[in-house]
Amino acid sequence: MARKTFWIVILTLALIPPAMAAGSSSSSRPPDRPRAQPSDYELGVKSVQARDYERALGSLQKVVQADPRNADAWNYIGFSQRNLQHFDESLAAYQKALAINPDHRGANEYLGELYLKTGDLEKARQQLSTLQRLCPGGCPEYADLNKAVGAYQTAQKKP
C-alpha cells in the first residue's frame, strides 16, 4: 500500500509543473492575427459619418454593384448625393432603396428631407405620414423629419 501511495505522489508531482505552466501567464504572446479589412459598406458608412461624401459614394457604389438589392447602401448613396447637392441622383437612390424595402425608415426620412431641399413640402409631409404609419409609437426618423418639416414651415413664414 505504501508503494502504491509512493507512486501516486511521484506521478502527481511529475504532472504538477506542466499543469501549472498551462495556466500561467507567459511573457511571450502569440503573433498578432491580421485584422480583417473593413467591407466597402463599412468604409462607406464611415465616410458618410466623416462627411466625406465623394469617398462614401465610391465605396457604396461597389456595394450596390455586388448586391443591387442592398437598401441600406442605396439609402446612404441617396444621403451622400443629397449632401453633394446632386438631387436627381439622390432621388433615384432613395427610390431604389424604397423599391427594395418600402418600410425603410431611414430612406423615408431622408427622402422627405430631400423634398424639403427641393421645395416640395407636400411630398415631405407624405413621407412624414409614411413614417407615422411605420412608427406608431414614434421613432427617431419620424422625430427628425417632423422637426425638419416644422423648421421649413417656420422659415417659409418669415418675410
N, C-alpha and C positions, 0 to 999 in steps of 0.2 A: 504494500500500500504506500509505503514511504517512497518507494522507487517511482510509482505512478505519479505521486504528488510532485516529486522532484522534476519529472519530465514536463508536467503541466506548467510548473513555474518557469522552467527553461524556455519552453515554447512561448509562453506569454511574454517573457522578457525579450525574446527574439523578435516578436511581432510588434511590440510597442513602438520602437523608433520609426518604422515605415508608416504606421498608422498615424503617428503624431506629425510626421512630415507631410502627409497628405492634407492635413487640416491646417498646417501652419502657414503664416504669411511668408512670402518669398520676396526677395528684392528684385528678382527678375520678373519681367512682365511678358505675357505673350505678345507677339508682334501686333501692332495696330492693324485692324482689318480695314481695307479700303472702304470709304463711305460710298454708298450708292449715289450716283449723280441724281440731282433733282429732275423730276419729269418736266417736260415742256409746259404742262399745265401749272405745276408748282412755280416754275420760273415766270410764267405769265402772270399769275396771281401776285407774286412778289413784286413784279414790275408795276402792276396796277397800284399796289399799296404804296410803292415808291413814287407814284405819279409819272412813271416813265412809260407813257402810253405807246410810243413807237416800238419800244422793245417788247412791251406786252403783246402787241399785235403780231410781231414776228414769232413769238413762242406760241401764242394761241392759234395762229393760222396753221401751224404744224399739227396742233391737236385736232382741229376740225378736218384737216386733210386725212389724218389717220382714222378719225372717228367722227364722221359728219353728223352723228346724232347726239353729240355732246352738248346738251342745252346750256350747261354751266359755262363752257368755253364760248359759245355763241353770245351768251349774256355779257361776259367780260369783253368780248370783241365789240359789242354794241356800246358798252360803257366807255371803252377806250376811244372808239370812233367819235362818240358824243363829246368827250373831253377834248378831242382834237378839232372839234367844230366840223366834222365830216358827217353831217346829219343824215344824208341819204344812206350812207353805208351803215350808220348806226341803226337806222330804222330797219334796214334789211336784216341785220344781225339779230335784233330783238325779235323780228317776225319769225326768223328761223328758230330761235330758242323757243318761242311760244308755239310754233307749229309742232315741235317735238314734245313740249310739255306745257300745255295751256295754263297749268296751275303754278308755273314757276313764279314764285313771289318776287324774286329779285328782278326778273325780266319785266314783270308787270309794273313794278315800281319805277324802274329806270326808263321804260317806255313812256310812262306818264311824265317823268321829268324831261324827256326829250320833247314831248308835246308842249310842255311849258316853254322850253327853249325856243321852239319854233312858233310860239304864239297861239297854240291851239288848246285853249282852256277846256273846251267841251270834251275833247278826246282825253285830256289828262283826267278829267272828272270820271270818264268812263273807266279808266284804269283804276282810279280810286275805288269806284264801285266794285270792280272785279276783286280788288284786294279785300274789300269789306266782306265780300262773299267768301273769299278764301280764308279769312281770319276773323270769324265772328267774335272771337274774344279779344281781338287786337293782335297786332304783331309789329315788329319794328319797320317793316316795309310799308305797311299802311300808315303808321305814325309819321314816317319820313315824307311820304308823298302828300299826306294831308297837310303837313307843315309847309311843304313847298307850294302847294296849291294856295294855302292861306297867304303866304308871303307874296305870291304872284298877284293875287287879287288885291292885296293891300297896295302893292306897287302900281297897279293899274288905276287905282282911285286917286293917287297923288297927282296934282297938276304938273 
